[in-house]
Every structure is written in structure tokens, then in C-alpha cells.
Amino acid sequence: MVINDMKNCGYHQNRFKDNPEEELFALAWDNLNRTYHNDTIDYLMSDDNNTPTQATQKEREVAATVIQWLGSPCGKFFLEELGYVKR
């Protein structure tokens, strides 16, 4: 499933059908940036972390791709190596 209305979408959305965890991570990231934290990526890309800047589309895509990757088997292994496990 490719999510066309995502503002913060990453690359490789074609993997969602075979790896639904990636889709969950991607949707959570997009939702976080759209609603709850009002563009977290803009704060992450700011020079002082207090004044949001307008993240570029490329910055949004790269961040979203990394977040999506955390839901992949490799990304989950990375998180597990740090002590994070799914409850």
C-alpha cells in the first residue's frame, strides 16, 4: 500500500505489503509530524532546536526513510542490539 497523502513519506513504500511494521513506523512518523508535535522534523532541522525551520522535502524524505527502516527486520535488529524490544 502506497500512502499518497503522507507529507513525510520516505522511499521504498512498496515494501509495506510485505513488511507491515515498516508501514506502522512510517504512519506514526507522519502522524507525529502532522498533528501531535506540529512538524517535529522542522525542530530537528533547526539550528537551535527551539525555532522551527521549514525542512526541505528531501530532508523530510530522508528522515521518513530512516524511521521507516526502523520497522524493517534490519532496523528492528538494530533496535534490539540497543536493548529495545517490542512488547
C-alpha positions in Angstrom: 0.0 0.0 0.0 1.5 3.3 -1.0 0.2 6.2 1.1 -0.2 9.1 -1.3 -1.4 11.7 1.1 1.6 11.4 3.5 3.5 14.7 3.8 6.5 13.0 5.4 6.9 9.9 3.3 10.1 8.0 2.7 11.4 5.9 -0.1 10.5 2.2 -0.6 6.8 2.3 0.4 6.4 -0.6 -2.0 7.8 -2.8 0.9 4.8 -2.1 3.1 2.8 -5.0 1.7 5.5 -7.5 2.7 6.5 -5.7 5.9 3.6 -4.1 7.7 5.9 -3.0 10.6 7.6 -0.5 8.2 4.2 0.9 7.4 3.4 1.3 11.1 6.6 3.2 11.7 6.0 5.4 8.6 2.5 6.2 9.6 3.4 7.0 13.1 6.2 9.4 11.9 3.9 11.1 9.5 1.2 11.5 12.2 3.7 12.8 14.7 4.8 15.5 12.3 1.3 16.4 11.2 -0.5 16.6 14.5 0.9 15.9 17.9 4.2 17.7 17.7 3.5 20.1 14.8 6.3 19.2 12.5 8.9 17.6 14.7 11.2 17.4 11.6 11.2 21.2 11.4 12.5 21.4 15.0 15.1 18.7 14.4 16.5 20.6 11.4 16.6 23.9 13.2 19.9 25.4 14.2 19.0 25.9 17.9 16.3 23.2 18.3 13.9 25.8 19.6 13.0 27.7 16.5 11.5 25.5 13.8 12.7 25.9 10.3 11.0 24.7 7.2 12.5 21.3 6.4 13.1 20.7 2.7 11.2 17.9 1.0 14.5 16.0 0.7 15.1 16.3 4.4 11.6 15.0 5.1 12.1 12.1 2.7 15.4 11.1 4.3 14.1 11.3 7.9 11.0 9.4 6.9 13.1 6.7 5.2 15.2 6.2 8.3 12.2 6.0 10.6 10.5 3.5 8.2 13.7 1.5 8.2 13.5 1.0 11.9 10.4 -1.1 11.3 12.3 -3.4 8.9 14.0 -6.6 10.0 17.4 -4.9 9.9 16.1 -1.8 11.8 14.4 -4.0 14.4 17.7 -5.9 14.9 19.5 -2.5 15.3 16.9 -1.5 18.0 17.2 -4.9 19.7 21.0 -4.6 19.8 20.4 -1.3 21.8 18.1 -3.1 24.2 14.7 -2.0 22.6 12.2 -4.8 22.1 8.6 -4.8 21.0 6.2 -5.5 23.8 
